[in-house]
Amino acid sequence: MEDGGLGLAALSGLTVQLWERKLNCDGVVGWVLLQKTIPLEGLLPSTKPLVFIVGYDEDTNAIVLSTGIGNFMIQLDSMQIKHIIKRNDMCIDMFYPYHNFYTAGRGVGWKWVELEL
């Protein structure tokens, strides 16, 4: 969630609903449906409509969906979709997004050199 609160993504048919825990004026905490619901019709191929939510990446605000033809990642802010794994059968595996980066160092082998950037 944008403010660091607790959120929930639920699948209802071919629609992803985003819920958030909120405190009401009486001090009672409950689930509130956010204004953003995501219809998957038109985003995912309709050949095998069975869909499961199998992962979420908090850093990029993206969910991973598993379908009969593969897994898709939907970036929730831009609504961009990417087919990340292709297959012919349903496979429900959990996904743990991993981010990696490399910072160029100054050492090359055993010898220190100055890098020009």
C-alpha positions as CSV (number, residue, x, y, z in Angstrom):
1,M,0.0,0.0,0.0
2,E,1.2,3.5,-0.7
3,D,1.2,4.6,3.0
4,G,2.8,1.3,4.2
5,G,-0.5,-0.1,5.4
6,L,-1.7,-3.7,5.1
7,G,-3.2,-4.6,1.7
8,L,-4.9,-7.6,0.2
9,A,-5.4,-8.6,-3.5
10,A,-8.4,-10.9,-4.1
11,L,-9.5,-12.6,-7.2
12,S,-13.2,-12.5,-8.0
13,G,-13.8,-14.2,-11.3
14,L,-11.6,-12.4,-13.7
15,T,-11.3,-9.3,-11.6
16,V,-8.5,-8.4,-9.1
17,Q,-9.8,-6.4,-6.2
18,L,-7.4,-4.4,-4.1
19,W,-8.4,-4.1,-0.4
20,E,-6.8,-2.1,2.4
21,R,-7.1,-2.1,6.2
22,K,-8.4,1.3,7.3
23,L,-9.5,2.8,10.6
24,N,-13.0,4.3,10.5
25,C,-14.2,7.4,12.5
26,D,-15.3,5.1,15.4
27,G,-11.8,3.7,15.7
28,V,-12.8,0.3,14.3
29,V,-10.4,-1.3,11.8
30,G,-11.8,-3.0,8.8
31,W,-11.2,-3.9,5.2
32,V,-12.0,-1.3,2.6
33,L,-12.2,-2.0,-1.2
34,L,-10.0,0.5,-2.9
35,Q,-11.3,2.3,-6.0
36,K,-8.9,0.3,-8.1
37,T,-10.3,-3.0,-9.4
38,I,-8.5,-4.7,-12.3
39,P,-10.6,-6.5,-14.9
40,L,-8.4,-9.2,-16.4
41,E,-10.5,-9.7,-19.5
42,G,-8.6,-8.2,-22.4
43,L,-5.3,-8.2,-20.4
44,L,-4.8,-12.0,-20.3
45,P,-5.4,-14.4,-23.2
46,S,-8.8,-15.9,-22.9
47,T,-7.9,-19.4,-24.0
48,K,-7.7,-20.8,-20.5
49,P,-9.4,-18.4,-18.1
50,L,-8.5,-20.1,-14.8
51,V,-6.3,-17.6,-12.9
52,F,-4.5,-17.7,-9.5
53,I,-2.6,-15.0,-7.7
54,V,0.8,-16.5,-6.9
55,G,3.0,-13.6,-6.0
56,Y,3.5,-10.0,-5.2
57,D,6.4,-7.6,-5.4
58,E,6.1,-4.7,-3.0
59,D,9.0,-2.8,-4.5
60,T,7.5,-2.6,-8.0
61,N,3.8,-2.9,-6.9
62,A,3.3,-5.9,-9.2
63,I,1.3,-9.1,-8.8
64,V,2.1,-12.4,-10.5
65,L,-0.8,-14.4,-11.9
66,S,-0.7,-18.1,-12.9
67,T,-2.8,-19.3,-15.8
68,G,-3.0,-22.4,-18.0
69,I,-0.7,-20.8,-20.6
70,G,1.9,-19.4,-18.2
71,N,2.6,-16.8,-15.6
72,F,2.0,-13.1,-16.0
73,M,3.2,-10.1,-14.0
74,I,1.0,-7.0,-13.9
75,Q,2.5,-3.7,-12.7
76,L,-0.4,-2.2,-10.7
77,D,0.5,1.4,-11.2
78,S,1.0,1.4,-15.0
79,M,-1.2,-1.7,-15.7
80,Q,1.6,-3.1,-17.9
81,I,1.5,-6.8,-18.3
82,K,4.4,-9.2,-19.1
83,H,4.3,-12.9,-19.9
84,I,7.1,-14.2,-17.7
85,I,6.8,-18.0,-18.0
86,K,5.1,-19.9,-20.9
87,R,3.7,-23.4,-20.5
88,N,0.8,-25.6,-21.7
89,D,-0.5,-26.9,-18.3
90,M,-1.6,-25.2,-15.1
91,C,1.2,-25.0,-12.6
92,I,0.6,-23.2,-9.3
93,D,4.0,-22.2,-8.0
94,M,4.6,-19.4,-5.5
95,F,6.8,-16.6,-6.7
96,Y,9.3,-14.7,-4.7
97,P,10.5,-11.7,-6.8
98,Y,14.2,-11.2,-6.6
99,H,16.0,-8.0,-7.4
100,N,19.7,-8.0,-8.1
101,F,22.1,-5.3,-9.2
102,Y,25.8,-4.9,-9.7
103,T,27.8,-1.9,-8.7
104,A,31.0,-1.6,-10.6
105,G,34.0,-1.5,-8.3
106,R,37.3,0.0,-8.8
107,G,39.3,-3.2,-8.6
108,V,40.1,-5.3,-11.7
109,G,41.7,-8.6,-10.8
110,W,44.4,-8.0,-8.3
111,K,45.2,-4.5,-9.6
112,W,43.4,-1.3,-8.7
113,V,42.7,0.9,-11.7
114,E,40.8,4.2,-12.1
115,L,37.6,3.8,-14.1
116,E,36.5,6.7,-16.3
117,L,32.8,7.1,-16.2
